[in-house]
Amino acid sequence: MKVRFMLAAAALVLLWALACWWGGSQMARPPRRALQDYHREFLAAPASHGVLLKPFTAADGTPCILAEPVAGALSVRGRAVRDQLGRQQVALPPPGAIMGTLVLLHGRTGRKEDYLLIAERLCAVGYRCLLADLPAHGDHPGALAFYGTREAELPGSLLDEAAARFHFAPAPAGLLGLSMGGAVAIQAAARHPQRWSALVVISSFDTLENAARQQASSRIGSFLGGLLQWGAFKVYQWQTSVSVASIRSVDVVSQLTMPTLIAHGSADRVIPIQCGRNLFAALPSALEKKWVEIPGADHDNVLITDFPIYATVAAWMLGHVRQEFSPLHSALSTGN
């Protein structure tokens, strides 16, 4: 009987250790998402989406795509967001004009191509969009994810490289990040506030520890979730040399100086809406800021509900990232 008890206890400890290893490894090395059919469709015919795509690999190995509006062309999605903005009496440039550049940062397990449909809409209202695979995602050569703590320089350096390569001014520029990408955007904006005219953060966490704790508790209960979380955090720290407790966007947002919009789905089961509210509450009181709650939206569908989130984001950017427009020369220009 005693031997059976000891064997059972050993098996439970082994299962716990394996679960902790798996959880920590998933945080440090998220599963990479392959190209989807809708990605391939877009990449094969970008002009039908009203954009011109300029893929390139940055000097540090980061795979990127620069998306620019095609002069005089609008897709169905582009026309829809312009119509929504028109009803709100938002001043719009002519189709094909460029008001500035937006750097778009994807979430955990995402990749740059996930933002092609977002870029389609934002190009339609007057922006070029820079999409990049973040470390440990897509085709990026980096193996580890640091949730903004070590990726903060990446958005600015990629913007500078794209501007030099394709001959455009890097300012004005804005940042948009979803989930993990929101954490990267916050860190980047705080690190170099002078270069970013506006920031949009969607469905991101206040602290990684808080978000992970709530996910674990909702799935397996507070006690078991706490045990698994403790071990997984130790594994993540061992693999990355970064403490999960140190990944705190809520502390960083207090340093922001640019206009900031924070949006969150009311039914988010991955990063609860309270995390977004905590971020918003921590913004400086004198900052120009806006809170947007997306009714009924969960984490994975926050951008595809009936709520006009694209028009909301576009209006924010148009209000702050704006210069005299520069029409594109033609739909066939390459920028090389």
C-alpha positions in Angstrom: 0.0 0.0 0.0 2.8 2.4 0.9 4.7 1.6 -2.3 1.5 2.3 -4.3 1.0 5.6 -2.6 4.6 6.6 -3.2 4.4 5.6 -6.9 1.1 7.5 -7.3 2.7 10.5 -5.6 5.8 10.3 -7.9 3.5 10.0 -10.9 1.6 13.2 -9.9 4.8 15.1 -9.3 6.1 14.0 -12.7 2.9 15.0 -14.4 3.0 18.4 -12.6 6.7 18.9 -13.7 5.8 18.0 -17.3 2.8 20.3 -17.3 5.0 23.1 -15.9 7.7 22.5 -18.5 5.1 22.5 -21.3 3.4 25.7 -20.0 6.7 27.6 -19.6 8.0 26.5 -23.0 4.7 27.6 -24.6 5.3 31.0 -23.1 8.9 31.2 -24.2 8.5 29.5 -27.6 4.9 29.9 -28.8 3.8 27.5 -31.5 4.4 29.1 -34.9 1.4 29.6 -37.0 1.7 28.5 -40.7 0.4 30.6 -43.6 -3.3 30.3 -44.0 -5.3 30.1 -47.2 -6.6 33.6 -46.9 -3.0 34.8 -46.4 -2.0 33.2 -49.7 -5.0 34.6 -51.5 -4.1 38.1 -50.4 -0.4 37.7 -51.2 -1.3 36.4 -54.7 -3.5 39.4 -55.6 -2.8 42.4 -53.3 -4.1 44.9 -55.9 -7.6 43.4 -55.5 -7.4 44.5 -51.9 -6.3 48.0 -52.9 -2.7 47.7 -51.7 0.8 47.3 -53.1 3.0 44.9 -51.0 6.7 45.3 -50.7 8.2 42.3 -48.7 11.7 42.6 -47.4 14.0 41.1 -44.8 15.5 43.5 -42.3 19.2 43.6 -41.5 18.6 41.6 -38.3 16.7 38.9 -40.1 13.1 40.1 -39.3 10.7 39.3 -42.2 8.6 42.4 -43.0 5.9 43.5 -45.5 5.3 47.2 -46.3 1.8 47.8 -47.5 0.9 50.9 -49.4 -2.4 52.1 -50.9 -2.9 51.8 -54.6 -3.7 55.2 -56.1 -7.4 55.6 -56.8 -8.2 52.0 -55.9 -10.5 50.8 -53.0 -11.5 47.3 -52.0 -14.8 46.5 -50.5 -13.4 46.5 -47.0 -11.6 49.8 -47.7 -14.7 51.4 -49.0 -16.7 50.2 -46.0 -14.4 51.8 -43.4 -14.2 55.1 -45.4 -18.0 55.1 -45.5 -18.2 54.7 -41.7 -15.7 57.5 -41.2 -17.6 59.7 -43.6 -20.8 59.2 -41.6 -18.8 60.4 -38.6 -17.7 63.4 -40.6 -14.0 62.5 -40.3 -11.9 64.3 -42.9 -10.4 61.8 -45.3 -7.6 62.1 -47.9 -8.2 60.9 -51.5 -7.8 57.2 -52.0 -4.1 56.5 -52.6 -2.9 59.4 -50.5 -0.4 58.7 -47.6 -0.7 60.6 -44.4 1.9 58.7 -42.5 3.1 55.2 -41.5 1.6 52.8 -39.0 3.6 49.9 -37.5 1.3 46.9 -36.8 2.3 44.3 -34.2 0.6 40.9 -34.0 -0.3 38.9 -30.9 1.1 35.7 -29.5 1.2 32.8 -32.0 0.4 35.2 -34.7 2.4 36.4 -37.7 2.6 39.5 -39.9 0.2 38.1 -42.6 -2.5 38.1 -40.0 -2.5 41.9 -40.3 -2.9 42.1 -44.0 -6.7 42.6 -43.7 -6.1 45.3 -41.1 -3.5 47.0 -43.3 -6.1 46.8 -46.2 -8.5 49.0 -44.2 -5.8 51.4 -42.9 -4.2 51.8 -46.3 -7.6 52.8 -47.6 -7.9 55.7 -45.2 -4.4 57.1 -45.9 -1.6 55.1 -44.4 1.3 52.9 -45.4 1.5 50.0 -43.0 4.6 48.1 -41.8 4.0 44.5 -40.8 6.7 42.3 -39.2 7.1 38.9 -37.6 8.0 39.3 -34.0 10.7 37.1 -32.5 9.6 33.5 -32.0 6.7 34.0 -34.4 6.1 33.5 -38.1 9.4 33.2 -40.0 11.5 35.3 -37.6 14.8 33.7 -36.8 14.5 34.5 -33.1 13.7 31.6 -30.9 12.3 33.3 -27.7 9.4 35.7 -26.9 10.0 38.4 -24.3 6.5 40.1 -24.4 8.0 43.6 -25.1 10.8 43.6 -22.6 13.5 42.9 -25.2 11.6 43.8 -28.4 11.1 47.5 -27.6 13.7 48.7 -30.1 12.4 46.6 -33.0 9.4 48.7 -34.3 11.5 51.8 -34.6 14.5 50.1 -36.2 12.3 48.4 -38.7 10.5 51.7 -39.5 13.9 53.4 -40.1 15.1 50.6 -42.3 11.9 50.5 -44.4 12.0 54.3 -44.8 15.6 54.2 -46.0 14.9 51.3 -48.4 11.7 52.6 -49.9 12.5 56.3 -49.7 9.9 57.8 -47.5 10.0 59.9 -44.3 9.7 57.8 -41.1 7.5 60.5 -39.5 4.8 60.9 -38.7 4.2 57.4 -37.4 1.9 55.5 -35.2 1.9 52.1 -33.4 -0.9 49.5 -33.2 -0.5 46.3 -31.2 -2.9 43.5 -30.3 -2.4 41.3 -27.2 1.3 40.6 -27.0 1.9 43.1 -29.8 0.2 45.6 -27.6 2.8 45.0 -24.9 5.6 45.4 -27.4 3.9 48.6 -28.7 3.7 50.1 -25.2 7.4 49.3 -24.5 8.4 50.8 -27.8 6.3 54.0 -27.3 7.7 54.5 -23.8 11.3 53.9 -25.0 11.2 56.5 -27.8 8.2 58.7 -27.3 9.4 61.4 -29.7 9.0 59.2 -32.7 5.5 58.0 -32.3 2.5 60.3 -32.8 -0.2 58.0 -31.5 -0.6 54.6 -30.0 -3.5 52.0 -30.1 -3.5 49.0 -27.8 -6.1 46.3 -28.3 -6.8 43.4 -25.9 -3.5 43.5 -24.1 -2.5 42.6 -20.5 -1.6 44.9 -17.6 0.9 42.3 -16.2 1.7 39.0 -17.8 1.5 37.4 -14.4 -2.0 38.6 -13.9 -3.2 37.5 -17.3 -1.7 34.1 -16.9 -3.0 33.6 -13.4 -6.6 34.4 -14.5 -6.3 32.0 -17.5 -5.0 29.2 -15.3 -7.6 29.7 -12.6 -10.5 29.8 -15.1 -9.4 26.5 -16.6 -8.4 24.3 -13.6 -9.2 26.3 -10.5 -7.2 28.7 -8.3 -5.2 26.1 -6.3 -4.1 23.9 -9.2 -3.8 26.8 -11.5 -1.5 28.5 -9.0 0.8 25.5 -8.7 1.0 25.1 -12.5 1.6 28.8 -13.0 4.4 28.9 -10.4 6.3 26.1 -12.1 5.6 27.4 -15.6 7.0 30.8 -14.6 10.1 29.2 -13.3 10.6 27.3 -16.6 10.0 30.5 -18.6 12.6 32.4 -16.5 15.1 29.5 -16.9 14.7 29.5 -20.7 14.7 33.3 -21.2 16.5 34.8 -18.2 13.4 37.1 -17.8 11.2 37.0 -14.8 7.5 36.9 -15.6 6.9 39.2 -12.6 9.0 41.9 -14.4 6.7 42.0 -17.5 4.4 44.8 -16.4 2.9 47.0 -19.1 0.8 48.7 -16.4 4.0 50.3 -15.0 5.2 51.4 -18.4 2.0 53.1 -19.6 2.5 55.7 -16.9 5.5 57.0 -18.9 3.6 57.5 -22.2 3.3 61.0 -23.7 1.5 60.4 -27.0 -2.2 60.1 -27.5 -3.3 56.6 -26.6 -6.4 54.6 -27.3 -7.0 51.3 -25.4 -9.7 48.9 -26.6 -10.8 45.6 -25.1 -13.5 43.1 -25.7 -16.1 42.9 -22.9 -16.2 39.0 -23.1 -12.5 38.4 -23.4 -11.7 35.0 -21.7 -7.9 35.1 -22.5 -7.0 38.5 -21.2 -10.0 39.7 -19.1 -11.3 43.2 -19.7 -10.1 44.3 -16.2 -6.6 44.0 -17.5 -7.4 46.6 -20.2 -9.1 48.8 -17.6 -6.1 48.7 -15.4 -3.9 49.8 -18.3 -6.2 52.7 -19.1 -6.3 53.8 -15.4 -2.5 53.8 -15.2 -2.2 56.3 -18.1 -1.1 59.8 -17.1 -4.1 61.9 -16.1 -3.0 64.7 -18.5 -2.6 62.5 -21.5 -5.0 62.6 -24.4 -6.6 59.1 -24.2 -9.6 57.1 -25.1 -11.1 53.9 -23.7 -13.1 51.7 -26.0 -15.1 48.6 -24.9 -16.1 46.3 -27.6 -19.4 44.7 -26.6 -19.5 40.9 -26.6 -16.0 40.5 -28.1 -13.8 37.7 -27.0 -10.0 37.7 -27.5 -10.0 35.9 -30.8 -12.9 37.8 -32.5 -12.2 41.3 -31.1 -11.6 42.6 -34.6 -14.5 40.9 -36.3 -17.6 41.8 -34.4 -20.3 44.3 -35.5 -18.6 47.0 -33.6 -16.8 49.5 -35.9 -13.4 49.0 -34.5 -11.5 49.7 -37.7 -13.3 53.1 -38.1 -12.6 53.8 -34.4 -8.9 53.1 -34.8 -8.7 54.9 -38.1 -10.3 58.0 -36.7 -7.8 58.0 -33.8 -4.9 57.7 -36.2 -6.2 60.3 -38.6 -6.6 62.7 -35.7 -2.9 62.4 -34.6 -0.8 60.8 -37.4 -1.3 63.2 -40.2 0.7 65.2 -42.7 0.0 66.7 -46.1 -0.8 63.7 -48.3 1.5 62.4 -51.0 -0.3 60.5 -53.8 1.3 57.4 -55.1 2.7 57.5 -58.6 1.0 54.4 -59.9 -0.3 51.0 -58.9 2.8 49.4 -60.5 5.5 51.3 -58.6 7.9 49.1 -56.6 9.7 51.6 -54.4 13.0 49.9 -55.1 
